[in-house]
Amino acid sequence: MTKFMPEGSLISTKENLSIMTSKAFLKEAFYSRKIIEARAVMCDREHNLHVDLGVMKGIIPREEGAIGISDGTVRDIAVISRVNKPVAFRITDFTQDESGHTVAILSRKQVQEDCIKEYISHLVPGDVINAKVTHMESFGVFADIGAGVSALLPIDSISVSRIPHPSVRFRTGDDIKAVVKCVDSEGRITLSFKELLGTWEQNAGEFSAGETVPGIIRSVEKYGVFVELKPNLAGLAEYVPDVRPGQHASVYVKSLIPERMKIKLIIVDSFDAEYPESAVEYFTQAEHIDRWVYSPECCEKVIETVFDTREETESA
């Protein structure tokens, strides 16, 4: 299986940069059908993408801008939105403009077709892959999983700790790892992320009763306040007035109860703050996961993801 990377992965590599230092290297890339990356600098009124190839201009015709453009199944925004961003392509021809300058004709669509045929079509549930966050909606994240081909990461698959919006976890352009959650009948990929962020025991093992630690208030209920200690771990604090979701807090760890997957907390203080996001901590380096169990063995309630049957279960 040939592995394709999200767009932007090649653009700064030594090999890619060297190709655009001479017309001879670009012609060599044309004959060898080399995949190249460069920055799209403009989208004209016909929705052709203009690309900076260093020693010459490149043009991706509208129909070659992405799979689905020519048959109308993908909107032109998929092309327009690439302006000022890296695009992956092959050189398919050379021509001359009105001034007699050589112009390279490019195809991004060809690279995407090969990516699907040689890479994405071979992915199965449980595979851990590289992805790049391209944009976010309230219901989830769209991520490039290779050559600009998108997959959806639903919000409820981002972390065990519930969040109000994906922007709480990600920024556009973030390079992440994700797990293939399912593949539908048309080959579209749905991703998951929480299985890479550790089990209850792995996360809770970093805390001890008697400590006062930082947290983020995620929800305020009549019976208590849920405080996120880590993306896959939240505890319940006794209700206090004047706290709001999104606030930072210092919390006292009263007790940890593995058999109930509970952490009891006391809010010492809550406040508004803007702290830099912590780097993602991945708890596995595996390239494939068949089954992931979040809950401790001593807990009657079982929370697990079984990838080989393409289903997530939660049972008592």
Disulfide bonds with the S-S distance in Angstrom:
none
